């Protein structure tokens, strides 16, 4: 494929979406845990079930979605669509590397573009 602004065969468009998400995590209970009486009776030594079932805490993160469409330039019909989703975290360089890697993987599934992105 090559770029032709005057008479293109296909058009490429993209959309990005981000959304804040919350994840609930749990701690492992008492630490260090030296044993104790279990919930159903009986003594449990270190490392086995006993008092404390963990404490919940929440973390917030950004989930990103990238959608790339290849359209027929004449009919505007979608010929191919690729979607990549992931957690956006870290510095901007890391996020840019995540996006580049996702786009590369996405297009390796589309044979005509495979050679140009290698």
One Martini backbone bead per residue (centre of mass of N, CA, C, O) as a GRO file, in nm:
protein
  118
    1UNK     BB    1   0.101   0.034   0.016
    2UNK     BB    2  -0.003   0.375  -0.063
    3UNK     BB    3  -0.010   0.704  -0.065
    4UNK     BB    4  -0.327   0.882  -0.180
    5UNK     BB    5  -0.485   1.187  -0.180
    6UNK     BB    6  -0.652   1.192  -0.457
    7UNK     BB    7  -0.700   0.843  -0.489
    8UNK     BB    8  -0.824   0.657  -0.271
    9UNK     BB    9  -0.915   0.330  -0.163
   10UNK     BB   10  -0.862   0.401   0.141
   11UNK     BB   11  -0.962   0.455   0.480
   12UNK     BB   12  -0.840   0.589   0.793
   13UNK     BB   13  -0.972   0.536   1.119
   14UNK     BB   14  -0.997   0.669   1.463
   15UNK     BB   15  -1.056   0.572   1.811
   16UNK     BB   16  -1.079   0.696   2.148
   17UNK     BB   17  -1.094   0.554   2.485
   18UNK     BB   18  -1.164   0.648   2.825
   19UNK     BB   19  -1.165   0.493   3.164
   20UNK     BB   20  -1.248   0.486   3.484
   21UNK     BB   21  -1.139   0.249   3.729
   22UNK     BB   22  -1.223  -0.007   3.974
   23UNK     BB   23  -1.040  -0.203   4.216
   24UNK     BB   24  -1.073  -0.484   4.424
   25UNK     BB   25  -0.877  -0.562   4.699
   26UNK     BB   26  -0.693  -0.803   4.908
   27UNK     BB   27  -0.573  -0.889   5.182
   28UNK     BB   28  -0.420  -1.157   5.390
   29UNK     BB   29  -0.448  -1.043   5.663
   30UNK     BB   30  -0.263  -1.134   5.899
   31UNK     BB   31   0.065  -0.982   5.964
   32UNK     BB   32   0.192  -1.201   6.101
   33UNK     BB   33   0.096  -1.547   6.109
   34UNK     BB   34   0.078  -1.781   6.402
   35UNK     BB   35  -0.201  -1.855   6.451
   36UNK     BB   36  -0.530  -2.007   6.536
   37UNK     BB   37  -0.860  -1.979   6.549
   38UNK     BB   38  -1.098  -2.093   6.362
   39UNK     BB   39  -1.414  -2.059   6.236
   40UNK     BB   40  -1.461  -2.398   6.285
   41UNK     BB   41  -1.250  -2.466   6.457
   42UNK     BB   42  -0.953  -2.495   6.561
   43UNK     BB   43  -0.610  -2.515   6.510
   44UNK     BB   44  -0.395  -2.299   6.313
   45UNK     BB   45  -0.122  -2.276   6.168
   46UNK     BB   46   0.095  -2.136   5.994
   47UNK     BB   47  -0.068  -2.068   5.676
   48UNK     BB   48  -0.352  -2.103   5.771
   49UNK     BB   49  -0.659  -2.088   5.844
   50UNK     BB   50  -0.812  -1.802   6.014
   51UNK     BB   51  -0.791  -1.522   6.121
   52UNK     BB   52  -0.880  -1.334   5.897
   53UNK     BB   53  -0.988  -1.231   5.549
   54UNK     BB   54  -0.924  -0.956   5.489
   55UNK     BB   55  -0.875  -0.636   5.324
   56UNK     BB   56  -1.021  -0.391   5.158
   57UNK     BB   57  -0.910  -0.227   4.852
   58UNK     BB   58  -0.869   0.051   4.628
   59UNK     BB   59  -0.812   0.098   4.279
   60UNK     BB   60  -0.710   0.322   4.026
   61UNK     BB   61  -0.777   0.324   3.665
   62UNK     BB   62  -0.695   0.329   3.315
   63UNK     BB   63  -0.897   0.257   3.038
   64UNK     BB   64  -0.819   0.164   2.702
   65UNK     BB   65  -0.942   0.239   2.361
   66UNK     BB   66  -0.873   0.117   2.025
   67UNK     BB   67  -1.005   0.217   1.701
   68UNK     BB   68  -0.965   0.068   1.373
   69UNK     BB   69  -1.053   0.176   1.041
   70UNK     BB   70  -1.121   0.034   0.718
   71UNK     BB   71  -1.222   0.204   0.425
   72UNK     BB   72  -1.404   0.249   0.161
   73UNK     BB   73  -1.380   0.533  -0.029
   74UNK     BB   74  -1.655   0.510  -0.186
   75UNK     BB   75  -1.868   0.356   0.030
   76UNK     BB   76  -1.775   0.351   0.347
   77UNK     BB   77  -1.704   0.068   0.403
   78UNK     BB   78  -1.617  -0.169   0.622
   79UNK     BB   79  -1.329  -0.384   0.593
   80UNK     BB   80  -1.184  -0.314   0.877
   81UNK     BB   81  -1.131  -0.405   1.232
   82UNK     BB   82  -0.958  -0.275   1.519
   83UNK     BB   83  -0.890  -0.382   1.866
   84UNK     BB   84  -0.768  -0.215   2.167
   85UNK     BB   85  -0.688  -0.307   2.509
   86UNK     BB   86  -0.600  -0.126   2.821
   87UNK     BB   87  -0.378  -0.030   3.061
   88UNK     BB   88  -0.301   0.299   3.168
   89UNK     BB   89   0.042   0.325   3.264
   90UNK     BB   90   0.255   0.559   3.342
   91UNK     BB   91   0.444   0.690   3.129
   92UNK     BB   92   0.419   0.817   2.816
   93UNK     BB   93   0.625   0.622   2.685
   94UNK     BB   94   0.484   0.360   2.774
   95UNK     BB   95   0.212   0.415   2.640
   96UNK     BB   96   0.323   0.444   2.351
   97UNK     BB   97   0.435   0.155   2.340
   98UNK     BB   98   0.164   0.013   2.378
   99UNK     BB   99   0.029   0.126   2.127
  100UNK     BB  100   0.232   0.034   1.913
  101UNK     BB  101   0.208  -0.269   1.978
  102UNK     BB  102  -0.098  -0.295   1.925
  103UNK     BB  103  -0.095  -0.203   1.629
  104UNK     BB  104   0.100  -0.414   1.522
  105UNK     BB  105  -0.075  -0.660   1.601
  106UNK     BB  106  -0.329  -0.578   1.447
  107UNK     BB  107  -0.187  -0.565   1.150
  108UNK     BB  108  -0.079  -0.863   1.127
  109UNK     BB  109  -0.382  -0.960   1.047
  110UNK     BB  110  -0.332  -0.766   0.791
  111UNK     BB  111  -0.168  -0.847   0.520
  112UNK     BB  112  -0.110  -0.582   0.341
  113UNK     BB  113   0.027  -0.436   0.614
  114UNK     BB  114   0.250  -0.619   0.727
  115UNK     BB  115   0.508  -0.520   0.564
  116UNK     BB  116   0.501  -0.205   0.648
  117UNK     BB  117   0.526  -0.270   0.983
  118UNK     BB  118   0.812  -0.427   1.019
   0.00000   0.00000   0.00000
